[in-house]
Amino acid sequence: MVYQKKSVMNTKNNYPQNTKQASISSKIPSINGLRGIAIISVIYFHLFGSYTPVNFYHIATIDGLPVSPFTLLSNTWLGVNLFFILSGFVLYIPYLNNQRNFDTPKEIATFYHHRFLRLLPLFYISIFIALLTQSQAFKLVLPEILSLVSLTYSFNKEFFIPQLNPVLWSLQHEILFSLALPLIITTSKKFSFSKTLIFILLFSLIIRYIGISFKVFDINHPYLNILKDSFFGRLDDFVVGMTLAYIYINKPVNIFFRHTKTFFTIGIGLLLLVSQLWDYHVLKLLSIYFVPFLNTIFQIAVGFIILSLLNIKKGVIHFAVTNFLIQMLGLMCYSIYIWHLLLARKIINGDYTTLNLTAYTIILLVFSFLSYRFIEFGSKPDIKQLIPQID
């Protein structure tokens, strides 16, 4: 599927007049599929990650460093990093296609209105339901509840990972990414996109270095740090996604599209490398001062993989990423992400029987689809707009 560079515009706010057409045309099967892979990865980490720890099994040792064939399974939490990159991609695409502009305050307000209708209702509903079902168990104090409601929890060391629903730590970043998008685009128009990209890449890298350099930012988590993984420390993920969208639409670097399989292989190799390096970090075999660069290596790996998949139009890899089921999971990923841990606590609760897992899967999918249809897109009457396209 190829984007149309031009669309029928509403002269009042520069949004497409035919919202149904705009909604369908904005779906790229490979991107939907990658979202599906990301959400499966995150669920695996939360449910089964303990079964494949970083020291699960090593097939060899190179210069004293163990090499594990299961390194990707040890690091499926990287699906969250992938979500950040994909957010930048999908939010920048409409701007590149002239379906969205930020030239006036009204256009920015319209973008915020649409974006927050997508994110905030489900966010607050999930908090309300979690409070109803878990407040007794966790004995939440008022400051923590207020930090969630006011969207300030990621700036608080104590509440950075909310005990009410730990997955919410990344949701505030997604909201802040949306807030920052008009400013990033306006800045890139004034100073050029390349200068804006370089500045944010360096800025986020410096923030991550500061985060790992001072124990005050440590939250006793093997991967997360309140500053290293703050909005500012992860802003480069979002902008890298924007950069990939720019390359996809404008194709300034044709080498990616002439040597698709080569770059896909390189991307997978870099993904294995960064995953193994994260294992070394957890095992304390890697200097902590190398950790900020792991995000950068992951960005390069995912960049190669995304640009390659966008150009692969047939074969096993294409089907694996663009089949209906994986795309549907990708489209519902926000709802699945919000509910998967809450439902796991209630249905599985540490008892991994076949019956529990089957019931959990069915209930999660049904619950997430209803949430996707009636909360995320409650204003859209046509269900066809919420179904993926197949190449």
N, C-alpha and C positions, 0 to 999 in steps of 0.2 A: 504494500500500500504506500502511495506517495502523497505527500501533502500538497495541497493546492496553495500556491504562493499568494494568490489573491482570493478574496472572498467578498460577498455582498455585505457592505458595512452599514450600520446604523449611523447616520451623520450626527446624531445627538451625543452618543457616547463611544462610538467606534467599536461597539460589540456587534457581532454578526446578527443580522435580522433573523435568520433561520437558525434558531438555537438547536433544533434537532440535528440539522446537518452539521453544524459546528461541533456538536458533542460527538457524533459518530466519526467525523473526519479527524478528531483529535486523538483517536485510539491507534497506537502503533503496536501491532501484535507482539513484537520482540520485547518492547518495554513492558507491556502487560505481563508477559511471561516471566521477565526478570523480577518483577514485583512478586509474582507467585512463588518463584524460587526463594526470594528473600524471606517471605512470610513462612514458608516451610522450614527454612533454615532456623529462624528465630524460635519457632515452636519446638523444633527438635532440640535446640539448646536448652530451653526451659524444662522440657519434659524428660529428655534422655541424655542431656549433656554429661551427666555424672557417670554414664556408662562408657564414655570414651574420653577420659581425662587426658591431659597432655602427656602423661607418662604411661598411657594404656599399653602400647606395644611398639617396639622399635625393631626394624629389620637390619639396621646397620649403624655403625658409628664412624663419623668422619672427623678426624682431628679431635676426638673426644666429645663431639657433639652427636647426640642420637638423632636418627632419621626415622620418622614414623609415617607409614602409609595412611594413617588415619588422622593426619594433621588437620584436614579440612573439617572432619567431624568434631575435632576438638575446638574449632573456632567458628561454628555456625552462627555465633552472635554477630559476626561481621555482616550478617544480613541487615542489621540496623544501619551500618555505614553505607551499604548499598542503597537503602531507602533514602538516605540524605542526598546521595548523588542523583538518584532518579527523580527526586523532588525538584532539584534544580533543572533537570532536563525537561520535565513535563510542564513546569511553570513558565519556562522561557520560550518553549515552542510556539505558543499562540502569539507572542510578541514578534517572533521572527517571521511568522506567517501573516503579519498585519491583522490579526484577529483581536489584538489588544494593544493599547498604547497608554503611556503614562505622561502625556504632554500637559494635562490639565488636572487641577485638584479633583474635579468631578470624575475623571477617568480613574484616578487612584482610589477614590472613595468607592467607586463601583467595583473595582477589583477586590478591595478589602471586604466589601459587603458579600460578594459571591464566595470568596475564600473562607471567610469566617462562618458563613452559613454551612459550609461543608465540614469545617473542623470543630467548631465550638459546641453545637448542640450535642453531638455524640460524646464529646469530651466531658461535658457537665452531667449528662445523663448517666454515663458510666461511673462518675464519682458518686452520684446520688445512690445508684444501685449498689455500689460497693460499700457505701456507708450503711445501707440498710442490712446488708448481708454479713458484714465483717466488723462493724464498729465495736461489738462486744469483745471479739477475739483480740483485736489489736489495741483496744483502749486508746483510741486516738485522742490527742489533746487538741484544743481549739486552735492553737497556732498552726499546727500542721494542716488542719482543714482549711483555715484561712489562706495559707500559702498556696494550696491547690486551687482554691476558688479564684484567687487574685492572680494566678499564673506567675507567682514569684518563687516557687519552690526550687527551681533549678539554681537560684542564686543563694540558696541556704544550704550549708554543708550538712545539716542534720536531716533535711528533707529532700536532698538532691535525688535520691531514689525513694519515691514514696512507698511506704510499707503497705498502704491501702491497695495499690496496684503498681508494682515496680516498673512496668513497661512505660508508665507515663513520663519517665525521665526524658525520653526522646521526643515526646509529643510537644512539649513546650518549644523545643528547638524548631520543629516544623512550623509552629505558629510564628515564631520569630523570623524564620526564613521568609515566610509570606510577607511579614511586615517590612523586611529589608529589601525585597525584590525591587520595588519602584526606585529606592535610593540607589541600589547597585546599577540599575539600568540608566538612571539619570546621570550618575557619575561616569559610567562607561561612555555615554554619548558626549560628555564634556571632555574627558581625558583620554578616550579610546578604551576599547574593551581589553586589549592586551595589557595596558598599564594597570587597569583596575584589577585584572586577574593576577598579575604579578604581585601587586601590593597586598591583596587578600591572602595569596598563598604564603607570602613571607610573614604577614601579620599573624595568621593562624599558627604557623610553625613556631613563631616566637612565643605566642601565648601557651602553646603546648610545652615548650621548653621551660617557661616560668612555672607552669603547673607541676612538672615532675621534679623541679629543683627545690621546692620548698614543701616540707611535710605538712604545713598548715592546710594544703589543698588535698591531702590524702584522705580518702574515706574508707580505707581498709577493703578495697575491692581489687581483684586481680587485674581488671582491665580499665575501670573508670576512675576518673579524677575530677574533682569539682571544677577545676580551671582548665585542665587539658581537654576535657570533654564538655566544656561549656559551649554555649552558642558561638562565642568568639573563637574558640579553639577548633570548632567543627565547621565554621563558615566556609572554609575552602572546599569541603565536600560538596556543598550546594553550588558553589561557583564553578567547580569542575564539571558538575552536571550541566550547567548552563553552557560551558565551553563545548561539551560534547554535542549539545543541541545545535550550537552554531556550526560546528564542523559537519554535522549531519545535513543541515539545510543548505549550507553554502559550499560544502566540499572544497575548502581551500587547500587541503592536503590530500590529493588524490591517491597517494601511495597506500593509504588505509583501505581504499576500496579496490585497488588493483591486486593487493596481496592479502585478501581476506583471511584465508586459512593460516597463513604464516603469522599474522598478527593475533589471530585467535589463539594459536598454540603458544605464542609468547605470553599472552595475557593469562592463560591457564598456568603456565610455568611460574609467572610472577605471583599469581594467587597462591600457589603451593608454597612459594618461597616466603611470602609475608605471613602465611599461616604458621609455617615452621618457626619463623622468627618470633611470633607471638608465644609459641610454646616455650621457646628458649627464655623469653622474658619471664614467664610464669615460673619456670624452673630456675630462675636467677642465673642463667648461663649467658645472658645478654646484658650489656651495659644499659642502665636505665636511660642514659643520655642518647641512646639510639632509638628509643621508643617513639619520640615525636615523628621520626621519619617513616615509621611503619604505616601511618595514615597515608603518607605521600606515595609509598610503594603500592598500597592498595588502590589508590586513585588511578595510578598508571595502569595497573593490572585490569581494573574494571573498565577503564577507558578503552583499552585495546579490545576487550571482550564485547563491550557494547557496540562500538563502531563496526566490529566484525559481524556481529549478529544482525545488525541493521542491514547488512549487505548480503547475508546468506538467505537465499530465497527457496531452497529446497534441500532435501536430505534429512537424515536422522536428527542432526543438531537443530535444524529449523523446526522440525515437528516437535521435538522435545521442549522447545521454548515457546512455541506458538499454538500448541493444541488447545482445544476449547477449555479443558479442565484447568490447565495451568494459567491460562489467561483469566478465567473467571476468578480463580483464587487471587490473582494479581489485582483485579478490579475491586475485589472485596477486601483487600489487604488491610485497609484502615480499620474496618469493623472487626476483622479477625484478630488483628493486633491488639485492639482494645479489650476484647472479650476472652482471648484464649487462656490467659493465666487465671483470671477470675473463675472461669468455668472448670479449669483443671483442678483448682483448689476444692471445688464443691463436688465434682464428679469422680475424679481419680483419687485425689487426696493421698498420694503415695502408694496406692494399691493398683499396680499395673496389670490387672487381669484383662483377658481378651474382651470380656463383657464391658468392663469399664472403659477401655480404650475405644471400643466400637460405639458405645453410647456417647462418649465424649466427642468423637469425630462427627457423628450425626447431629448432635445438639449444637455443636459449634458452627457447623456449616449452615444449618437452618437458622439459628439465631443470628449469625453474621449476615446472611442474605436478607433477612427481614430488617436488620439494622441498616444495611447498605441501601436497601430500597426505600425505606420509610423514614429514616433519620438523616443519612448522608444526602440523599436525593429525594427528600419528601415532596418537593415541589414539582418533580418531573412525572407527568402522568403516563408517559409511554415507556413501557418496560423494555422495548427494543433499544432504547438509548443506553440501557445499562448492560447490554449483552455484547461480548467481544466479537470482532470480525475475524474471520479466518482467511489468510492469504490464499 
